[in-house]
Amino acid sequence: MSDPDTPTGLSPRHVAGLVREAIPPMHPGGRPLVAAVALAATVVRAVSGRGTAAGLLATAATAAFFRNPHRVPPPRTGVVLAPADGTVATVSVVPPPPELGLPPAPVPRVSVFLSVLDVHTQRMPVDGRVLAVEYTPGVFLSADLDKASEDNERNAVLLETTGGARVGVVQIAGLLARRIVCEVVPGDEVAAGETYGLIRFGSRVDTYLPAGSVVEVAVGQRTVGGETVLAALPDPSGV
């Protein structure tokens, strides 16, 4: 007789492990909204006697939106990783937003657009330290518009890498997004690929790179937060 604790065959422990791997955990920031949808579905069912299937579907879809899958950063140093899942909307050279506190000279910027079907947690693009976190109120234009970087509600984080380079990452609310969550504060030590925030519904994340960085993605390319390499940082030795 096989040992039920042996992780082979169809043992309960093995099945539970497979389920945990197949179903990503949910970001804590999504729990209140999922609970609200579930409660609303329960009330509708109690009042009308109908809507069980629709309520379960709505609750499951909301929970799936806030999924936070495990990611493994690539074994490369001196690179900037994608802070979010999505599609590269623009690759350009522009002045950084003033709230980052960087010099006004144009620098490379990679913008990633997140549809409502993408994972909406954000991840640190580099190892390093948080220098500043600045929230800026604004409007809610469609996040795929270039002027969304300047006009929309956003939250900017300035990072200093372990090699001394400074990288800015900006969460931008979109047409449907009405809440930006940022879980880091100045002084925090962070690791590339770790989750640090969340934007509810369609949105955008801009990454501002040091001058001389070599961008490794193209417009239209899909990114995987915490895994896709956006760019290689300049050699700190200047070689």
Phi, psi and omega in degrees: 000135182283149178286123181298341179271355180282124185284056177227166177060223182246035178295149180305321181294320180294316179297318179298321178295320178296321180294317180297324180287327184278330183249107182293152177292166180257140176295136181304331180295343180268348185300317179299321181289320177297318178297321179295318178295318179296320179295316179299319179296322179294318179296316179299318180295320181292323183280316186261340185076008180229178172087014181299310182296317180295320179295317178295320180295316180296319179294316180295320180294321179294318178297321180295326179299325183265020180296148182226077186292155177289137179230149180240111179298147179291154182279060178235146176251160178070029180233163176247125181268157176297131179279354184203157168285146176156204181238134178294115183271319179214148168231115188212174175240113187217160173294140178289155178296146185300331183293343177284341180072020178270161174303149186286355180297141180302142178224162177295139177228133174244123180252129179246124179265133179251122174278174181293346181267349181280159170296131187251014170276150178250149185233151180294132182278344184214162166281141177161213184227142177281121179268324184204150174226121184228121176266136179233118177291159180185196181268186183231063175287163176303131187291347179275356176278141183296325182288353175298332179296332183257330189259333188278160171303137185204165177223120185254137177236126177258128182241147171243121182289168178296340177267001177096359178281151179249129184233133177252138176229129188236120173277129183236124177291149181249201183297323181257342183286131180229014180203124175249129178248128176230126188253010179246158178225160178306136181101343180294138171270130186232160179240143179302132177096346181281145180290136179228351182192185186202140171237128181279122176072189190309135187197191184207149176229123178258138175241123179259124187255155175296149175303139182094354176294149179254109181289135183244014177235165181232157178302134181094348180284143175277140177243152175243116183303130178083358182230317181288132177277119176280318187199159171261131180286155177299149177294122183295340180280348180082005180280000000 
